[in-house]
Amino acid sequence: MTDEELQRFVGEKVRLRYGGSILTGKLMAGFETQLKVQAPYAIEWNDINETTGTNEMRIAAIQDAESVESVELLDVAEETKDEIEDIADETQTPG
């Protein structure tokens, strides 16, 4: 993906494939991300710690947009989702 393509998903709840893993959560970018994880992008999600039973916020750094293999919006109307996927397919860079 390019930076421009990934920027369209910032602030949204997404499922993305990055570095061979599938991550689900809110995509973040900007100053806050640089401050928290020293990376241009990050994904943030809630995780229940099974040992303590507490809900913990997790964050994973995404070092660059080119490493993101795919992104899918979550929690959107099916019609809107199909439209966004069509646009994404039309604008994806080969390779």
N, C-alpha and C positions, 0 to 999 in steps of 0.2 A: 504494500500500500504506500501511497505517498502521504506526506504531511497534510496536504489539502484534503484528501479523501478521509483520513482519520479525524481531522478537525471537525468534520460534520457530525461526529458521534460524541464529542466531548459534552459532558454533563448528562448523558443518557445512560440508562441501564442497558448493558450490552453483554453478549456472549462473544468472546473473541478467542481465536487460536493464535498463540504466541509461543515460540520456542518449543513446539511440540506439545504444549499443554493447552487445555481449554479453561479459560477463566471467565467467570460471570460476576458482574458488579457494575459500579458506576465508573465510567471512563473520565479521567481527570487530566488536565493539562494546565500549564501556566506557572505562575510564581509559586503557588502553594505546592504544586507537585515538585518543582525544583527544590524547594525548601525541605519537604518531607523525605524525598527519596533520591534527590540529585539526578533526576531524569526528566526528559521532556513530557513524558506521559506516565500515567499510573492507572491501576484499576483498584477500586476499593470495595470491600464487601464485609458483611457481618458473618462471624463464624462463632459457633458455640463450642467453647472449650469443654470437652467431655470430662476432663479431670475435675474441674472446678464447677462446671455447670453454668458458667457465666458467658454472656454474649460479648464478644470482643471484635473490635474493628480491625480488619486486616487491610494491608495495602501492598501491592506488588508493582515494582518499577517496570516500565516498558522503555527500553533504551532508545528505540527509534521506530518510526512508522514503517519503515521497510521490512522490519522483522515480523510485523503483524500479518499473518497469512489470510485471515478473514475476520469480519465483524458482522454481527447480527443484532439488530435492535430487539429488545424484550419489552413486554408490557405495552405494546402498541396495537391499535386495531389492525386486523388481518389485512384489510384493504390498503391501509397506509403502509404496512410492512411490505406488501408485494410491490407497491409503487417505489419504495425506497430501494428495495433489492434490484428492481429493474434499472433504476438510475445508477446504482453502484456497479452493476454488471456492464453497463454501457461505458462507464468511465474508468474501469480498472485498467491498470497498466499491465501489459503482457509480461510474463516471467515470474 
